[in-house]
Amino acid sequence: MPFSKMINISKFVFFNTVLPSLDIGTDINAFLVYLDQNHPKWAALTISWVFTPFVIHVGKFFYVLATKRKAGWFELFIHVPLVQPVRNLYLTRRLFKLRFGFEDFDRRNWIKV
């Protein structure tokens, strides 16, 4: 495998899996440290940033459910903290198996990509 292709895959994994996971992990760690040091307001603020995207999508989910009577559970589930980085890792593996970005990529797989 060419080194430049490995760099491209590594950058994708780094920016879409590693960094988001580290961000959430350090926020959870800060939450625990603030609780341990008796700073409940800072702890609540820190953990609220972790769950804010999920809470917003819960509201969106129930709005769509109330108006259209059909809402996507997957869209709600994907915003649970740490689920999106794991999903991105899975999608990276699928792209690698399809050889996307490599010279031997089969053009018939564009639909799957």
N, C-alpha and C positions, 0 to 999 in steps of 0.2 A: 504494500500500500504506500503510495507516495506521501512524503512527509507533509506537503502542503495541504493535502486532503484531510489528513489527520488533524492539522491545525484548525481547519474550518469546522470540523465536527467538534473538536475540543472547545472552540469558542462558543458554539451553539450550546453545548452542555454547560459551560461555565456561566454564561449570561442567562440561561433559561432554567437552570436547575440549581447550580451551586450558590449563586448570589441570592436568589429568592429564599432558598433554604437557610442560608446564613443570616439573612435579615430577620426572618421569622424566629429562628433559634436565638439570636441575640436579644430580640425583644422579649421572648419568653424568659430568658435568663435574667434580663433587667427587671422584669416583673417579679421574679422570685427574690432577687436581691433587695428590691424596694420593700417587699413584704417582710423580709427578714430584718431589715433595718428600721422597721416601723414607719414607713412612708406610704400609707395606703392610698393616698390621692395620686401620687406619682405611679404607683403600681397599677391603679385603675386606668389612668391615662395611657400608660404603656400598653397594657393588654387590650385596651379598646382599639388601638391602631392595628392590632393583629386581626381582630374580628370585625372591623368596620366593613371591609368589602363583602364579607359573608352576610352581615346584617342588612346591607343595602340590597343584596340579591335575594334575601328572604322577603323583603318588602316588594321587590319587583316580581318575585314568584307569586306571591299572594295577589298582587294586582292583576297579573295576567290570568291567574286562576279564576279570579272573580269576574273579569271582563270577557275572557274568551273560553272559559271552562276547560282549558287545556294548557297546562304549563309543563315545562321540561324539568324533571327532577335532576337530570344530569347537569344542567346549567347551575342548579343550586348546589349540588354536591361538589362540583369542581372548585367552588370558592371557599370550601372549608380549608382552614390553614394547613399548609404542607401537602395538600392533594395536588395542586397544579404543578409543583416541581416534580413530583413523582410521575404524573401523567406526561410531562415534557420529556422525562428520561425514557419512558416507554415509547413515545413517538420518535425520539432520536434513534432508538434501537430499530424501529420499523423502517425509518428512512435509510439507515445504514444497511439493513438487510436488502432493501430495494436497490442499493448502490447509488442512491441519489447523490449527484454531484461528482460522480466518478466517470471516467471515460467509458466504462462498460455498462452504463445505465441503459436499461431497455426502455425506449421511448413509449412503449405500450403501457408502461406503469405510471404515466402522468396522471391518469384518473385517480389512482390510489394515492398519489402524492398530494 
